[in-house]
Amino acid sequence: MQFKITGLTSEKVPANTPITFGVITDKYAKCKIDTKHTKTFDEMAVDMIIDSTVNCAAENCGNQGTHHSIGLSPVMGNTTGEGTLGFHEGENQYFIRCKNYAGQYNLAEFVVKITGDKDDDRSPPIIKSFNPVTNSYLALGQNSKAITLWVNEPSECKYSDKYDLIYNEMPYNMTCLTNPESSFLAQWPCYTTLNNLSVGENKFFFKCKDQPPVEGEPLKLRNTNENSKQYTLNVCATGLNITSLSPQNEIVSGKSPVAVELKATTSGCVSNGKSECSFKFNNLGTNASDIYVNFLNTNANTHSQLITSMPSGDNNISVKCVDDAGNSDQKTIEVQVDIDNSAPVVLRNYLLNKKLIIVTNENSQCAFTKNSSIGCAFTFADNVTLMAGTGKSHDTESKENENYYIKCKDGFNNEDASCSIVIKTY
């Protein structure tokens, strides 16, 4: 199989234009690409880059995925970089194979054809992206930040703060990798540290000049950005605060397993407290207590996690939240869990004013049958008679010489398989 890449207005692509394209596989795989025919997958020259943000194998995104990309650049010649191959005037052919987990790969290569047009390099470098991205936030008290700029060809880059200047007047140089082999997906990095940042918005202006190997910098050969790429960093004036936690200093009772929903709210500098929260139990002992686990619902300013089987006793739970700027806060939830797996116990019984009265050790509901053939084999779902009272005292009209087979259940539906008590009246 094969496909062809063309320019926007013709069958040919300008030969000085970097290109990035990709392939999608129907299952997790690793793909390689080469400019020449090979017999096997392992002989191929360059690994295609797996997009770790789209449908890749969890914990193994560097080796297995479904979206695979490659960058093509005219500056590469016959060299290769990470995820990058050369692209030149005339016909270019690229051969692709992909291999799955089991080691199976397509024997016939998938072919991509591109025809490069004649085109003098008259285009200035394109600043493709920054890391961290523009308009990112820095933590409270932070006044410097190391950043990386990615440009579409080997270049020299400079920047200024406060004012947008021409390239030669920009006061600060960046450290740029300009060897062809330093590319990643046909982009080259430049590094610097931005210093003396103040609270609030900090603006910077970047420009680049291509073809660093050209000596003497003749204007007709080297291209420079006329328009700056603006970049902004915001320094937080406030940090991140956990403003509420629940449950807090509460006693939660229930039949095992007891479910408890942990909740937290946050406020702060970034998006009104948007952050990621995690938790750990401090009372579990062993190394497991050192592991923080992300809330199921987080990355907002409200966070929640349902614990479906809460440990009994006193629980001390650390909650830690961190925002995109690196601001953090940590607080503790304290909650006591009482697990009740026992059926109510009848403490005493007596007759008063022609009523049979029983007293249980906890609030409950009681029912009875006088049918000896059923005895204690009934459930509350059966057609039985309920005694009056849902607290600890329960009664029913009594008659002489009757057997009362009585069962009681509490609010957690704990009940005995047999009777709570059997009473014979006289």
N, C-alpha and C positions, 0 to 999 in steps of 0.2 A: 504494500500500500504506500501511497505517497500523497503529499499535498504541496501547494506552492504558495509562497508569500509574495505579495506584490506591493508596489507603492500606492499612494493615495490617488495619483492621477495617471499612472501608467503601469505597465507590466514590470517595470524595473524599480528597484529601491535605491535611493541615493547611497553611493558607496561609503560615504563618511558618516552615515546615520547608524548609531547603535540600535540593535533590535533585541527585544526579549520576547520569546514565545514559549509555549508549553504544550504538554500532552496530558491527557487524563486517562488513567487506567481503570478498568472495571473492578479491580481488587487491589489490595495492598501490594506494592511492588517497589523495586528500586530500578531506576532507568539510567542508561549510559548513552553517550553520543560521541560520534567521531566524524572526521571529514573524509575518511577512507573506509573501504570495505574491510571487514574483519570476519574471521570464521566463528568466533565465539564471543559471548558477552564479556568475559573477563579481559579480552584483548582490547576492548574499546577504551578510548583515551580519557574521557571526562565524565564524571558523575553529574547527572542533572540534579538540581536543587529541589528538595521536597518542601512544599509549602506546609509548614507546621500549624498553620491556622485553619486549614481545610482538610478534614477527614483523613487524618494520618493515624498510624498505629500508636496508641497511647504508650508513653514511656519509651517509644522507639521511633519518634518522628524523623530522626535524622537518617534512618535506613529504610523505612517502609511507609508509603503513603499512596495517594491516588492522584495528586496534582504535582507535576514535575516541570521545572522551568530551566531555561538556558539563556544566557546572554551572548549576543554576537557583537563584536566590536572591530572596526577597521584597524585599530592600533595593535591588535594582537599578532598579526602576521601568522607565522607557523607556531607561535607559542600558545600555551593554554594557561588559564587561571581558574580559580574556583568558580565553577558554574559558567565559564566563559570560553568561547572559541573565536577564531578570527573570521572576518567577513571582508570580501574584497570586490573590486570591479570585475564584472563578468559573471559566469555561472558559479554558484556555490551549492554544493550538495552536502547534506548532513544525514547520517545514518544512525537510527535509534533502535535500541533493544531494551526490553524490560524483563526483570526476573522477579518471581514471586517468592514467598516464604520457603516453598519446597525446593527451590533452586531451578525451577523450570523457566525457560525464557524462549521468546520467539526466535526461531532459527533464521527466518528471513527478516532483514532489516526494514524498518519503517523509514521512508526517505522523504526528506524535506528539501525542496529546491527554491533557491532565491537568486535572482539575477541582479547584480549590483551595477548601477549606472555610473557613468563618469560624473564626478562632482568634486570640485575643489573644496577643500575645507574652509569655508567662509563663515561657519556658524560658531558662535561663542559657546563655551561649555554650558551645560544645563545642570544646575544644582537640583538634584532629584529629591533629596530628603535630609532630615536632621534626626539625630538621636541624642537626647530625647526630642520628641516632636515639638514644633513651635507652639507657644502658649501653654507649655507645661508649667507645673508648679514646683517650687522648691520648699523644703521644710522650714518652719519657723527657725530663725537664727542662722540659716545657711547663706553664705555670701559669695560662694564660688561654685562653678559647675563645669566638669569636663564634658565636652560635647564632640560628636562626630558628624561631619558633613559628607554626603555622598554625591559625587559628580559623575557625569556620563562619559568622561574621558580623562586621561591623565592631565592634571592641571596644577597650577600654583594658585592658591587662594589667599585672600586677605580680608580683613574686616575692620569696621569702625563702630564705635558707640556714639550715641547722641546725634550724629549727623551722617547723611548719605553723601559720600565723597566719591571722586573718580578713583579708579583702581590704584594709581601710583601714589595717591595722597592718603590712602588708608593706612593707619598707623600700626596695625597688628597683623603679623604673618601667622599662617597656619602651617602645621607639619603635614605634608601631603605625601602619600605613597604614589609614585609615578611609574614604577616598573609595570610592564604589561601583566606580569604574573600576580600582581597585587590586587587584581580585580575580583569582584564578587558580583556575578550576574551582570557583567559589563558595566560595573560602577566602581569608582575608586574612592578611597576614604581620605579625608583630611581631619586632623585633630587639633584641638586647642582647649584651653581652660579659660572660661569667662570669669573674671575676677571683679571685686568691688561692687557686687550686686547689692541693690538696696531693696527695702520692703516695697512691694507693689510691682509695677510693670517695668521691665528692663528691655529696651529695644537695641538690636544690633543689625548691621548692614553688611552683607557678604557679596564679594565679587571674585571671579576666577578668570585666569588666563590660560589658554590651552598650549599644547606643544612645548612643554618645558625643555626638551632637548635642543630646540632651535637657539643657537647662540646669537647674541647681539639684539635679540628681540625685534626683528624687523616687523613693522606694523602689518605689512602685506601678508605675513605668514602666520602671525599669532593673533588669535581672536580673544577679545575681552568682553565681559558683560558690560553693556551700557546701563542696564537697569539692575539695581541691587536686589538681592533676595533678602527680604526682611525676616528677622527671627526674633521671637519674644520669649522671655522667661519671666515668670511671676514668682516673687518671693512672698510667702505667707506672712501675714501680720498676726495671725492666731494659729494655734496648733489644732489638734484633734481632741475632742472630749467625748467620752461615753457619758451620756446624760441620764440614761435610765437603764436599769436591768430588772428583769423579773424571771421567775419568782425571787423575792429577796426576803430573807428572814421569815420564811413561811414554813408551816408544817403541812406536808402533802400526804394524805392517807389513801390507801387503795389496796385492791387485791393484786397480787403479783401476776404479771409484770405491771408496775406502775409507770404510766406515761406522763412526762412533764415537758412542756414546751419552754425552752429558753428564749428570751427575747432581749434585744438591746436596741437602743437608739443612739445615734451619734450626731454631733454638730461640729463644724469647723470650717477651715479655709477653702477646701476643695469641694465645689458643688454642694455646699451646705451640709458637709459632713459625710459625703459619699466615701465609703471605705470598705475594706474587707475585714471581717471579724472571724476569729477562731476561738476555740475553747479547749480546755483540758481539765480533767479531774485531778485535784491535788491530793485526794485522799485514797487513791487506788493502790499506792505503793508500786513497786517494780518500775522498770524503765518505761512502761506504757504511760505513766503519769507525766513524762517529759514531752510527750507528743501533742502538739496542738492540731486540732482538726477544724477545717473551715465549716462555718455555719452553712447549712443547706441553702438558705436564702440570705444572700449578702450582696456585696458590691452595690450598696445603696446607703441611705442613712437610717434605714430600719433593717433589722437582722433577726432571723428566727431559726430555731433548730428543735425538732421534736425528738426527745430522747424516749424511745419506746420501752426501755427497760431500765428504769432509774435504780441505782443501787440503794439499798435500804440504809437507814441511819443518817448521820450528819454528812452532808456533801458540801465540799468546798471546791468551787469551780472557777478557775481563772478565765477571764475573757479578755482577749487582746485584739485591738483594731488598728489597722494601718491604712493610711490613704495613699494616693498616687504620688504625693510629694515626699512621703517618708515620715510624715507626722504620725505619732502613735499614742495610744492610751491603753491602760490596762486596769481592770477592776475585778472584783471577786463577787460571785454569787454564793450565798450561803442558804441552803435549803435542807430541811429535815424530812426524810421520807419514812413514813410508818407503813409497813406492809402488813395487811390483815388477811391472812389465809384461813382463819378459824371461824367455824360456824358459831352462832350465839349459844350460850350456855344458860339453861334454866336454873336459876339460883334457888327458887322456892315456889311452892304452889299452895293454894288454900281455897276454901269455899267461904263465900260471904254473900248473904242475901240472895241465895239461890244462883249465885254466879261462881263459875270456876275461874280463878285468877292465877296467872303465872307471872313471874318476874324474871327477866333475862338480864344478862350482864352488859348488854349494849342495845342501842336502838335497833329494832328489828320488826319483822312482820311474821306472824305465826298463823298456821292453818292446821286443821285437824280432820280426821275421819273417825267415825265410830264403827266402821265396817271392819270386823276382825279378819275377813278374808283378804282385805287389802292391807291392813296393818300399816306398817311403816314403808310400804313399797310405793307410795304415791309421790308425786312432784307437785309443785305449785301450779303447773300448767294443767293438772288434772281437775276434775270437777269436785273440788273439796271446799270446805267451809272456812272462811277467814275469821280469825278472832279479832275483836275490836282492839284498836290501839296500835300505834306504829313507833312508840317509844320503848320503854323498858317494861311497861305494865300492859298485860293483854288479858282479855276476859271474854267469856261466852256464857250464855244461859246453860245451866247444868241440870241434869236429871239424875235421879238415884239409879244405882246399879247399871251404870254405863261405863264402857271403856272409851277413853279418849286417846287416840294416837296423834301426837302433836309434833309438828316440825316447825322450826323457826329459821329465817334467813335474814342476813343483815343487808345494809345498803350496797355491799359489794357482791351480793348474790352468793355469799358463802352459806352453805347449808349442809347438814349431815346427810349421809346416805341413809342412815337409819333414823329413828325418831329422836327428837330432842328429849322427849319424855313421854311415858305412857302412864295415864292416870285412870284409876277405877274409883268411881263415886259410890257412896253408900247412902 
